[in-house]
Amino acid sequence: MFFSAEHAFSQGSFISVHQEQSLYYSNYDLKSENLWDSLRYHKDGKAERIEKTTLAFACNLNKKVYGWNPYWMGSAYQNYDWNLISDLCHFSYEVDASTGNASTTHAWMTDAAVTAAKANGVKVSLCATLFSNHATFLGSATAKQAFITNIISMVQQRGGSGCNIDFEGVPLSQSANFTAFMIDLCNQMHAALPGSEISIALPAVDWSAVYNVNAMVGYVDLFIIMGYDYYWNGSTTAGPTDPLYNFDPGYKYTLTKSITYYLNKNVPRAKLLLGLPYYGREYVTTSASIPTAVLTPPNSTTRTFSFVKNNTSGNYINQQWDPLAYVPYFAFNTGNWNQCFINNGYSLGKRLDIVNQFGIGGIGIWALGYDDGYTDFWNRIREKLSDCGTVPCSDTLFDMGGPGRDYFDNENYTYTIAPSGATSLTLAFSAFDVELNFDTLWIYDGPSASSTLIGAYTGTNSPGTINSTGGAITLRWASDNGIQKPGWRAIWNCVLTTGLEQTSNQIKFTAYPNPFSEQITCTLNSPNLSLSEIEVEIYNVLGKRLQQISSNNSSVKIERADMPSGIYFLKINTASGQQIIKIVAD
């Protein structure tokens, strides 16, 4: 599924992906799931629907996962992993600015995705959109009250949990009116529907400081950063939709900077969600190198995750990696150079790591169904944001400037590293350069900032290598609003106690590749044994058996689908002995 850049506005006029896609799909007057599916899936073999393999896990989310469900997604909800969604938001109640009534709600009262979400215990909300004529609406007491009355009634009748306000492009002149409207909406809905939840969609960069979130924090329940459109259809430089860290030295806006900005506007961490894109953007460019100029912008097309994974064009084969912004991309030539920036499972996982590192409330998804039929993103949510996940025994940690850029002003967070099954760990710093006496990293020997202080480090006084006495180390980092410096980088490693220590090669059994990403092949190289005579088991670092494998062939493939990143153990049992091999899912 994709839509053409021909439907976007001119280069000088920013338009968000929410508005861009709403405008595009409004050209279709389709009224049923089957009709929307017929638009997205074709029977010519070029865009067949992929049915998701259902994985049975009893996982509980420990963060919010708030997904917008656009009306044009048809029956894609049948592929949603309901255990890994806390909130589904129906997109959308389109506000008539003159009256406050809905020009359409896109079948909110009967939408099957909403019904399915409720049946699966997922909260449902109604998103209200207004992309223009803000002064007309916000200047009319009648229109505002009509909207508030309508949306409370619609949420109540549908058994919903609340609403999401997605008013984009509000002019600075209407900032005070918008704030007053949000407070009024919250007061009325909370009174009419006790326990209801009102959220607001916030721009990744609030260029004119229109959204007075500091005034709203006592009323609004959730603040969702639309963590995308950093590079958009009108960009003159091709770049990632959601750079985790800085991509281009001349443009320093990133996901980490956006989170820092809103936290410094006093949004409570539990109320702040980071919206992440399940789509990317493909540009026609002047070269294959990055960063590079867009050829006669606007000249780009959105690509959903499922579109790229299906790869019907054959262009999405040689995936490359930008180590600065932490984003994958494809570069290919079709008469002109093209670059497509889009997350994969690994890069999404790194964004979820940042959510945990900042300690904010969770994520938003634009949009549910854009990964239709693929489990890559579901697996990462399970791994990072639920109690089924494990913390890897080894990983790298940066300040919020990432591996190659300076950190930002006013960073402030506490983060605990506690690898699953670890009895102790080391934290080795390979770089440390912060503003002397003004920016400081505190390190504690234990699971919180109340644990024993190992040291406070500033300037170029590197912590070196830190050894814990137990299975956790806590870091507290704070920078002021003065000088930015290159910051710090560290790698942690741990000692595990699983009762599954790796043994020598007794049985001539190999596992390749190791580390592995999609699957690992286990091969028996002994002429005196067959796989039918041995038992192969897979354990995680906590010593829990995950799979038991048998085969009459000389090799067996283990699929990655339900295994988060981390360390695992293959246990091979035979009548004559036992072998344990450590494997790594990257």
N, C-alpha and C positions, 0 to 999 in steps of 0.2 A: 504494500500500500504506500502510495506517495502522492504528492500533489506538486504541480508545476510552479516555478517561480513567476510565471506569467500572471499568477493571481495575486502577487504581492504588490505593495505600494512602491513608490519611487525611492531612490537611494536616500534622499534627504528626509524622508518621513519614516521614523521608527514604527514598526508594527510588531507586536509580540506574536509568538507562535500560537497562543490561544486565539487571538483575533484572526491571524492569518488562516488557520485551519477552519475556524468558524465561517469565515467569508467563503472559503473554497467549497465547503460541504453544503452551504446554504444554496448553492446552485442546483442541488439535487433535491427534488421533492419526493423523497422515498419514505414510506410509512411503515415498513415492516422489517424484521430481522433478515428475512430471506432476500429482500431487495438490497439492503445494505451489504449483505454478504456477497451478493452477485456483483456488486461494484468492486469489492475488494478481492474476491477469489474468482478465478476464471477456470474454465474447464479445458483450456487449450494446452494444459501441461506446463504453463509458464508461471502460474501462481496458485498452485493447489494449496489448500489449507493443510497445515500440519497439526495433527492431534497430539496434545501433550500426553506424555506418559504419566499417569497418576502415581505418585509416590506416597506411601502410607507412613506418616510421621505424626506423632502426638507431641507437637511443639507448641509452646506458648510464647507469644511475642513479649519482649521486654521493652520495646519502643513502639511508638505509633507508626503505622504504615497507612498513609492516607492517599488513596488513589482517585483521581478524577476519571470518570467513566463517560466519554463522549457518546452522544446519541448515535453517531455514525459507526460505532464498533459492532453493531449487529449482535450476533451470537457469540462473540469472542469471550464473553463472561463464562462460557462453558469450559474454558481452559484456565480459569483463575484458580489459584491455590488459596481457598478461602481461609485456611488456617493462618495464612501469612498476610492477611489484610485486616486492619482494625476498623477502617472507615472507607466506605465507597461514596463518592460524591457525584451525583448525577449532573451532567453538563448539557443544557443549562436552561434556567429561567432567563430569557432574554428580555431585559427591561425596556419598556416603552418610556422614554425620557419624559414625555409630555404628561403621561397619566400615572406612571408607576406600575401599571398593569403589565402582564406578560404578553409580549407579541407572540410568543410560543414558549411552552415548557418542554417540548419534545417528549411528550407522553410520560411525564413524571409519574402520573397517577397509575399507569399501567405497565411501565417499563419492566421487562422480565429480568434485567440485571439487578434492579433494585429489589425485586421480589426474591431472587436467588440469594442476594446478599443477606437480607433479613432472615431467610430460612437457615442460613449458615451462621447466624449469630453475629454478623458484621453490622456495625452502625451505618446508617445511610443519611446523607445530607443532600440538600438541593443547592446547587451553585447558581448564583445570580450574576449575570454578565452585563456590563455597560461599557462600551468602548468609545463613545462619543456623546456630545450634547450633555455633558456633565452639569454645566451651569443651569440648563433648563430643568433638569431633575432636582439638583441640590438646592435650587432657588425656589422650588415649589413645595410648600408645606403639604398641600393636598396630594401631590404625586408621591412624596416620601411616605406619608401615612398610608396611602393606598397600597404601596409596596409592602410595608411592614405588616399590615393587616393580611394581605394576600399570602405572603410567604409563611407567616405563622400558621394560617389556616391550612395551607398545602402540606406543610411539614407534619402538622397534627393529624390530618386526615390520612396521610400515608404511613403514619407510625414512624416517622423519621426522627433523627436525633438533633437536627439543627440545619444551619445553612452556611454556605461559603460565599463571601463577597469578593467578586473578581471585577472590580472597577478599575480599568487601566487607562493611563493617559490623563488622569485627573490634573487639571491645571493648578498651578500654585495659588491662583486667585480663589480657588474653591477648597483649599486645604482645611480651613476652619469649618466650613460647612460640611465637608466630608467627615471630619472628626466628630462633629455634633450629631450627624446622622448615624454614625456607627454606635455611638454611646446610646442614642435613643433606641435603635434597633435592639441592642443587647439588653437594655433595661426591659423593653416590652416583651421580647421573646423569653428571657429568663423568667419573667413574672408569669407569662402565659403557659410556658412549658418548663417547669422546674427541672434542672439537670440538663437542659438543652445546651448545645455546643455551637457557638458562632465563631467562624474562622475568617481570616482575611488573606487574600493572595497578595504578596508584596513583591515589587520588582527586585531583581538581583542588584541593581544599582539605582538608588533613588536620587537621581541627578539633581533635582531641585528641592529635595527635602520636603516633599508634599505630604508624605504619610507620617503623621505625628503619632508614632506608635507609643511614645512615652506617655501621652495623654490617654491612650486606649488600653493600657495594660491591665487596668483594674476592671475592665468590662469585657474585652475580647478574650475568648478562650484559647485560640490557637492562631499563631502568626506563621504563615507558610511562605518561605522565600521561593520565588520562582527561579530556581538556580540554573537558568539556561538563558539563551539569547545574548550571551556575552559577545559572541560572533553571530551575526544574523544575516538576513537576506540582503540588507543594504551595506554590509561590511565591505570595505575596499581591500581588506586583508583576509585571506582564508584562515580560519582557526577553529578551535574546539567550541562546541556549543556550551560546554560546562567545564572550563579549565579548573582542575583541582588546585594547581599552583600556576604561577605566572608563565604564560606561553610566549609572549612578545615583550621584550624589555620596555617598549614604548607604551604599553597598555597593561596596567597593573591591577586589573580587576579580575578576581578569582572567587571560587566558592568559599575559600577560607577567609578572604577579605570581607565578603558579604555577611558571613556568620558573625565575624568580629564586629562589623558595623552595627548590626541589629542588637547584639548583646550589649554593646556600649550605649544603645538607646534604651537600655533597662528592660528589654524583653526578658522575662524569666526563662531560664534554660528549658524548663519542662514545657513551656508554651511555644517554643520555637522549633519549627520543622524545616528541613531542607528539601525542597522540591527538586527532583532529579529527572532528567529526560530519558525516556525510552526510545528516543529518536536521535538522529544526527543530521548533519547538513553536508551536502555535496556541492562543491564549488567548481566552476570552470576557471582555471588559473593560468598564470603566465609561465609557470614552471612546475617541476615536481618537488622542489626543495621547500622547506618550511622555515619560518613563515614566508609566504609569498603573496603577491598581489592577485586580486580577483580580476578576471578579464571582463572589462566593461560591466561593472556592477550596476544594478543588482543582477546577479547571474548565479543563482544557486537553487537547490531543490532539497526539500526535507526527505530523509530516508528513515523509515522505521527499522527497529532492530530485526524484526522478522523479514523485512524486505532484503536486508543485507545478508542475513543468514541463509535465506532461500537462494540468493546469488543466481538468479535466472539469467542475468546479463553476463555472468562470468568475470565481472570486473573486481569482485571482492575476494581475491585469493591471497595476495601477498600483503598481509597485514603488517604494518610497521608501528613503531612505538616512539612517542615523544617522551623522553625521560624527565623533562622539566615540568610540563603540564600534567603528566601522568594520564595520557590519553592515547588510544590507538587511532590509526588512520590508514587509509588506502590511497595510493597515488597511481593513476593509470592514464593512458593516452587513448582517446577516441577521435583523433584528429586535432584536438586540443588537450592540454593536461587537465586532469580532474583530481580533486582531493576530497575525500569523504572522511569526516571526523565523527566517530560514533563509539560509544562505550562497548566493551565486551564484559564478560563476567568478572574478570580480574580487576579491571579499572573501576567498575561499579563497586566491587568489594572494597577498594581503597577509599572511595567516597563514603561508604558506610563506616569504615574505620575512623574517618574524621568526625562523623556524627558521634561516635562513641568517645573519641578523644576530647571533643568539646563538651560532651555530656549534655547535649540538647535532646529534645523530646522525641525525635524520630525523623521520618522522611515523608515527603509527598511524591507522587508519581504522575508525570505527564507523559503518556497517558496509559492507563490500564488497557491491555490488549495489543499494544504496539510490539510486544514480544510474542504474540499469539502463537502457541504451539511449541515454544522453546522454554526450557526450565533453567537456563543460565542465571537469570536474575532472581528467580524464586530461590534457587540454591544459595545464592549469596545472602539474601535476606534471612533465610533459615540459619545460615552460618554465622552471621554477624549480629542479628537483631532478635534472636530467639534463644530459649534455653536448650535447644538442640545443638547449638554451636559450640565450638571449642576454640580457645585462643592458641595460635601456633607457638611452637617451642622456640622459633627463631623468626625475627622480622626486623625491619628498619623503621626508625622513628625520627621525624624531623620537627622543627618548629613550623609555623604555618606559612613560611616562605617556600617550603619544600626543599628539594635537593640542590637548586641552583640559583635561588633568588634571596634577597633580603626579607626578613620577617616584617610584619606590619606594626603600626602603632597600636597600643592598648590591647595587645593580646593578653588574655588572662584565663587560665584554665588549669584544672587538676586532673591527672590521668593516672590510672593504676594499671601496671602491666602484671598480669597474673596468668601465665600460660597453664593450660589445662594439664593436670597431673604432675606439675612441677614441684620439686622439693626445694630447689634453689635456682637462682639465675644470675647471669652476669649481664651488665650493661656497659658496652664498650663505646666510647665516644671517639669518632674519627675526625670531628671538626667542632670547634667551639670558639665563637667570636661574637660577643654581645656588648652593648654599651656599658662601660664600666660604671658600677655603682647605681645605675638607673634601671637596667634590665637584668633580671636574676632568675636562675633556675635552682629550685630547692629539690633535693632528692631524699626520700624517706625509705627506711628499711621496713617495708610492710605494706598493708593493703589500704592505708589512708594517710592523710597529711597529719594525723595525730600519732603516727608511728614514729619510731626513733629517727631523728634527723641525721642523715649521713653527712650532708654539707650543703652550703649555699654558694653558688658559683656565679661569677660575673666577670666582665672583661674577657680576657683570654685565658683565664684560670680554668682549664678544662678539668672535668671530673675524672678523666682518664678511664679506667675500668673499675666499675662498681660491682661488688659481690654481695648478694643478699644472704641473710641467714635463714630465710624461709622462701616460700613460693611466690612472693610478690614484691614489687618495687613501685613506689608512687612518686610521680614528678609533679611539681607545681611550677608553672612558668608565667612570668608577668613581664611585659614591656611597657614603657611609658609612651607619651606622645611626642618624643623628641627625635633622637637619631636612630635610624634603622641600620642594622649590621647584617652580615651573612648568616649569623645564627649558629645552629648546632645540628648535629646528626649523630645518631647512635644505633648500634645493633645489639639486640638482646638474644641470648641463648640460654637454654635451661637444662637442668638435669631432671629426668623423669623417673618415676618409680611405677612401672607397670607390671613388673614381674615377667616382662617379655624382652629381656636383654638380647641383642642380636648375637647369634651364634656363628661359628665358622661354617664354611661350605661343606657340609657333611653329605648332602644328597645330590649335589650337582644340579641344583635348581636355580634358575635365573629369573629375574623380573626386569623388564625393559619397556620403555625408558623409565629411568628413575633419577630425578623427579619426573612426574607425568602430569598431563593436564586433562585429556579427554578419556584415555584408557591406558591400562598397563597390561602387557602380555607376559604371562608366567609360563615358562618352558622347562620341561623335565629333560635333562641331558644324560640320563643314566640308562644304559642298555638293559639293565637287569630289572627295571621297574617300569610300570606304566601308571598314568594318572589314576587309573581305576583302582590301583593298589594303595593310593595315598589319600590323605585328607588335607585340604587346604582351607585355612580359616583366616579371616581378616579381623583384626582388633584395632580399636582406637587407643589413644594414649591413656585413657582411663581404665584400660583393660577390659572394655566391653566388646564382646564378639558381635561383629556387624554382619558377616556373611560366612557361609560354609559352601565350599565349591567342590564339585566332582566332575570328572570328564573322562571319556575313554580315548581322547586324543592326546597327542604329545604336548599340547599347549592349551591354555585357556586365557580368554581375555576378560579383564575386570573393568566394567564401565565405571566412569567417574560420577555419573549422574547425581547420586545422593551423598557424595563424600565431600565435605568442606575442605578447604585448604588446611594442610597440617601434616602431622606425622602419623603413620599407621604401621602395623606389623603384620606380615604374612607368617603364619605358623604352619609348617609342613610336618605332618606326622606320618611315619611309616613303622612297620614292624621292627625295623632295624635301627631307628633313631628319629631324631627330631631336628628341624632347622628353623630358625627365626630370621627373617629378613626385614629390615626397616625400609619402608617406602615413603616417599614424600609426594603428596598431592599439592601442586603449586597453583 
